[in-house]
C-alpha cells in the first residue's frame, strides 16, 4: 500500500463516521441534521487530528493539538447562537 493511504482512510473515515452520526443524532432530536453535521465534523476532526498527531508528535503535543481543536467548538456554538438572533 502506498505511503499515506492508510492514514487518509483512517483520518477521513473517522470524520465521515462522526459527521453521519451527528446528523442522525440531530434528526433523532427533531433537528434538521445541519447542527449535527457541524458538531459531528468538529468532533471527528478533533479525533482524527489526535490520532494523526500521535503518529508524528510526542503525546503532550498531540494533547495540545486536541485542545486546540476542542477550543473551536464553543466558538462555533457562540457564533450559531448569535446568528439565530
C-alpha atoms as one frame of an Amber mdcrd trajectory, in Angstrom:
protein
   0.000   0.000   0.000   1.437   3.434  -0.909   2.518   5.739   1.910  -0.289
   7.855   3.316  -3.225   5.767   2.075  -3.891   4.148   5.450  -3.616   7.496
   7.224  -6.077   9.085   4.768  -8.539   6.236   5.205  -8.409   6.485   8.989
  -8.477  10.299   9.026 -11.438  10.737   6.694 -13.111   7.559   7.915 -13.335
   8.965  11.444 -14.539  12.302  10.078 -17.201  10.728   7.849 -18.464   8.409
  10.594 -18.807  11.156  13.213 -20.447  13.548  10.739 -23.076  10.966   9.772
 -23.566  10.049  13.422 -24.032  13.739  14.271 -26.680  14.113  11.554 -28.542
  11.063  12.835 -28.421  12.261  16.446 -29.621  15.743  15.448 -32.507  14.288
  13.450 -33.410  11.983  16.348 -33.915  15.105  18.451 -36.085  16.617  15.669
 -33.367  18.835  14.213 -32.619  19.272  10.525 -29.284  17.468  10.776 -27.239
  20.562   9.956 -26.076  21.262  13.500 -25.368  17.575  13.999 -23.216  17.589
  10.882 -21.297  20.642  12.103 -20.626  19.266  15.567 -20.043  15.744  14.273
 -17.426  17.088  11.873 -15.775  19.192  14.582 -15.578  16.228  16.939 -14.486
  13.890  14.148 -11.764  16.287  13.081 -10.589  16.516  16.680 -10.402  12.728
  16.980  -8.691  12.236  13.633  -6.191  15.020  14.343  -5.401  13.405  17.701
  -4.810  10.026  16.054  -2.641  11.616  13.369  -0.719  13.685  15.899   0.042
  10.571  17.944   1.833   9.173  14.915   4.005  12.265  14.366   4.394  14.090
  17.675   5.012  13.394  21.359   1.886  12.759  23.449   1.995  16.238  25.014
   1.898  17.866  21.569  -0.928  15.576  20.464  -2.915  16.618  23.543  -2.236
  20.301  22.831  -3.431  19.876  19.238  -6.559  18.185  20.545  -7.265  21.020
  22.992  -6.777  23.491  20.154  -9.384  21.642  18.096 -11.775  21.442  21.048
 -11.458  25.186  21.691 -13.153  25.885  18.351 -16.346  24.037  19.319 -17.606
  26.645  21.841 -16.699  29.404  19.378 -18.885  27.748  16.718 -21.699  27.321
  19.251 -21.461  31.019  20.187 -21.455  32.051  16.515 -24.557  29.962  15.832
 -26.305  31.441  18.890 -25.558  34.985  17.734 -26.621  34.154  14.180 -30.020
  32.904  15.433 -30.888  36.332  16.820
